[in-house]
Amino acid sequence: MAIEIGPGWTIGGGISIITPPSVATAGWNAGGGSSGQISTIDRITFATDTATATARGPLATNQSDTGGVGTSTNGWFGGGFPQPPQSTVERITYATDTATASVRGPLSLGIYILAAAGNSDYAWFGGGNNEGNRSTVQ
């Protein structure tokens, strides 16, 4: 059994500790609006965090109050406002972030002002409002 601690450092045989994946370099925000809904997807680059966000590609529809979650390759936005509450789930691919977000499927319930969390395999959308506060996790 070996444990590789780093380049040139090995203990025993069989188990390796590898370098973690590279760190995130950018963050995305989608939708919003104070006097109506918008479809803009904006990106900030962490290395230049004092710079203004740049518009990338649009969501499929104008909306605000969506939930958002990301993996290492994709960003997911679900739910949203205007009335009636939206159930759409849209995906952006970071490598092609100038393209329009693609509709990937509906939530089981239209909802806005919701939260989202995920891992490399799944995304969960929960809470929110749909003519009353909700405790549903989708």
DODRENGU-35151 format. One record per residue (C-alpha): residue in one letter; x, y, z. Coordinates in steps of 0.001 Angstrom, whole numbers, padded with zeros to 6 digits, m for minus. Example, Ala and Ser with C-alpha at 12.3 -4.5 7.8 and 13.67 -1.06 7.14 Angstrom:
{gumar->a; east->012300; north->m004500; up->007800} $
{gumar->s; east->013670; north->m001060; up->007140} $
// end
This chain:
{gumar->m; east->000000; north->000000; up->000000} $
{gumar->a; east->001386; north->003458; up->m000929} $
{gumar->i; east->000181; north->006947; up->m000196} $
{gumar->e; east->001302; north->009637; up->m002639} $
{gumar->i; east->001412; north->012938; up->m000799} $
{gumar->g; east->002684; north->015023; up->m003682} $
{gumar->p; east->005043; north->014849; up->m006630} $
{gumar->g; east->007870; north->012547; up->m005603} $
{gumar->w; east->006438; north->011718; up->m002143} $
{gumar->t; east->005054; north->008197; up->m001716} $
{gumar->i; east->004376; north->006179; up->001425} $
{gumar->g; east->003609; north->002433; up->001152} $
{gumar->g; east->001572; north->001202; up->m001891} $
{gumar->g; east->m001972; north->001544; up->m003296} $
{gumar->i; east->m003581; north->004812; up->m002065} $
{gumar->s; east->m002928; north->008149; up->m003767} $
{gumar->i; east->m003810; north->011659; up->m002663} $
{gumar->i; east->m004261; north->013712; up->m005787} $
{gumar->t; east->m004303; north->017445; up->m006373} $
{gumar->p; east->m007818; north->018932; up->m005962} $
{gumar->p; east->m009546; north->020359; up->m009033} $
{gumar->s; east->m008743; north->023917; up->m010027} $
{gumar->v; east->m010583; north->026660; up->m008179} $
{gumar->a; east->m013568; north->028478; up->m009597} $
{gumar->t; east->m012658; north->031521; up->m011665} $
{gumar->a; east->m016036; north->033196; up->m012173} $
{gumar->g; east->m019556; north->033593; up->m010786} $
{gumar->w; east->m022866; north->033970; up->m012615} $
{gumar->n; east->m026162; north->035690; up->m011818} $
{gumar->a; east->m029329; north->035494; up->m013892} $
{gumar->g; east->m032598; north->037371; up->m014119} $
{gumar->g; east->m033722; north->040010; up->m011680} $
{gumar->g; east->m035158; north->043455; up->m012025} $
{gumar->s; east->m036558; north->046156; up->m009801} $
{gumar->s; east->m039217; north->047438; up->m012186} $
{gumar->g; east->m039949; north->044286; up->m014153} $
{gumar->q; east->m038219; north->041033; up->m014966} $
{gumar->i; east->m035108; north->040690; up->m017129} $
{gumar->s; east->m033436; north->037733; up->m018839} $
{gumar->t; east->m029808; north->038833; up->m018544} $
{gumar->i; east->m027120; north->036399; up->m017381} $
{gumar->d; east->m024135; north->038284; up->m015934} $
{gumar->r; east->m020665; north->036960; up->m015137} $
{gumar->i; east->m018015; north->038335; up->m012820} $
{gumar->t; east->m014425; north->037168; up->m013037} $
{gumar->f; east->m012998; north->036659; up->m009537} $
{gumar->a; east->m009523; north->037867; up->m010506} $
{gumar->t; east->m011004; north->041280; up->m011434} $
{gumar->d; east->m013746; north->041507; up->m008812} $
{gumar->t; east->m013744; north->045305; up->m008920} $
{gumar->a; east->m014783; north->045259; up->m012581} $
{gumar->t; east->m018382; north->045562; up->m013740} $
{gumar->a; east->m020127; north->042253; up->m014466} $
{gumar->t; east->m020333; north->041383; up->m018150} $
{gumar->a; east->m023543; north->040281; up->m019837} $
{gumar->r; east->m023201; north->036791; up->m021287} $
{gumar->g; east->m026284; north->035009; up->m022668} $
{gumar->p; east->m029957; north->035411; up->m021785} $
{gumar->l; east->m032359; north->033173; up->m019933} $
{gumar->a; east->m035111; north->031818; up->m022174} $
{gumar->t; east->m037635; north->034192; up->m020533} $
{gumar->n; east->m037643; north->037377; up->m018465} $
{gumar->q; east->m037855; north->036556; up->m014763} $
{gumar->s; east->m036786; north->037457; up->m011272} $
{gumar->d; east->m036644; north->035687; up->m007905} $
{gumar->t; east->m035200; north->032438; up->m009290} $
{gumar->g; east->m033147; north->029888; up->m007358} $
{gumar->g; east->m029688; north->029139; up->m008707} $
{gumar->v; east->m027140; north->026359; up->m008196} $
{gumar->g; east->m024005; north->025283; up->m010023} $
{gumar->t; east->m021774; north->022308; up->m010677} $
{gumar->s; east->m018230; north->022435; up->m012016} $
{gumar->t; east->m019553; north->022636; up->m015606} $
{gumar->n; east->m023127; north->024016; up->m015533} $
{gumar->g; east->m025324; north->026579; up->m013826} $
{gumar->w; east->m028999; north->025840; up->m013126} $
{gumar->f; east->m031777; north->028387; up->m012547} $
{gumar->g; east->m035254; north->027311; up->m011487} $
{gumar->g; east->m038591; north->028855; up->m010711} $
{gumar->g; east->m039137; north->032580; up->m010775} $
{gumar->f; east->m041577; north->035402; up->m011130} $
{gumar->p; east->m043787; north->036871; up->m012984} $
{gumar->q; east->m047241; north->035620; up->m012107} $
{gumar->p; east->m048172; north->032884; up->m012272} $
{gumar->p; east->m045094; north->031526; up->m010441} $
{gumar->q; east->m042757; north->029820; up->m012899} $
{gumar->s; east->m041752; north->026150; up->m012863} $
{gumar->t; east->m039094; north->026306; up->m015594} $
{gumar->v; east->m035569; north->024958; up->m014987} $
{gumar->e; east->m032872; north->026389; up->m017279} $
{gumar->r; east->m029217; north->025455; up->m017706} $
{gumar->i; east->m026162; north->027386; up->m018802} $
{gumar->t; east->m022902; north->025704; up->m019735} $
{gumar->y; east->m019957; north->027690; up->m018410} $
{gumar->a; east->m017727; north->026835; up->m021386} $
{gumar->t; east->m020261; north->028417; up->m023800} $
{gumar->d; east->m021672; north->031136; up->m021545} $
{gumar->t; east->m022542; north->033427; up->m024454} $
{gumar->a; east->m025323; north->031064; up->m025578} $
{gumar->t; east->m028945; north->031318; up->m024509} $
{gumar->a; east->m029805; north->029199; up->m021472} $
{gumar->s; east->m031576; north->026000; up->m022436} $
{gumar->v; east->m034841; north->024897; up->m020873} $
{gumar->r; east->m034199; north->021515; up->m019253} $
{gumar->g; east->m037521; north->020698; up->m017614} $
{gumar->p; east->m040100; north->021876; up->m015129} $
{gumar->l; east->m040186; north->021857; up->m011367} $
{gumar->s; east->m043200; north->020013; up->m009983} $
{gumar->l; east->m044620; north->023318; up->m008711} $
{gumar->g; east->m044333; north->026894; up->m009960} $
{gumar->i; east->m042498; north->028896; up->m007292} $
{gumar->y; east->m040468; north->032068; up->m006783} $
{gumar->i; east->m038170; north->033495; up->m004082} $
{gumar->l; east->m036739; north->030008; up->m003608} $
{gumar->a; east->m033373; north->028599; up->m002596} $
{gumar->a; east->m031267; north->025946; up->m004306} $
{gumar->a; east->m028413; north->023605; up->m003392} $
{gumar->g; east->m026682; north->020833; up->m005260} $
{gumar->n; east->m023782; north->018493; up->m005755} $
{gumar->s; east->m022171; north->016978; up->m008859} $
{gumar->d; east->m025249; north->014818; up->m009555} $
{gumar->y; east->m028386; north->016602; up->m008336} $
{gumar->a; east->m029925; north->019996; up->m007659} $
{gumar->w; east->m032601; north->020671; up->m005068} $
{gumar->f; east->m034935; north->023668; up->m005126} $
{gumar->g; east->m036864; north->024404; up->m001974} $
{gumar->g; east->m038884; north->026858; up->000024} $
{gumar->g; east->m040147; north->029906; up->m001752} $
{gumar->n; east->m043516; north->031440; up->m002389} $
{gumar->n; east->m046506; north->030379; up->m004460} $
{gumar->e; east->m049433; north->032365; up->m003110} $
{gumar->g; east->m048191; north->031447; up->000371} $
{gumar->n; east->m044912; north->030228; up->001805} $
{gumar->r; east->m043904; north->026694; up->000854} $
{gumar->s; east->m041907; north->023975; up->002539} $
{gumar->t; east->m041697; north->021824; up->m000603} $
{gumar->v; east->m038304; north->020504; up->m001774} $
{gumar->q; east->m038133; north->019651; up->m005474} $
// end
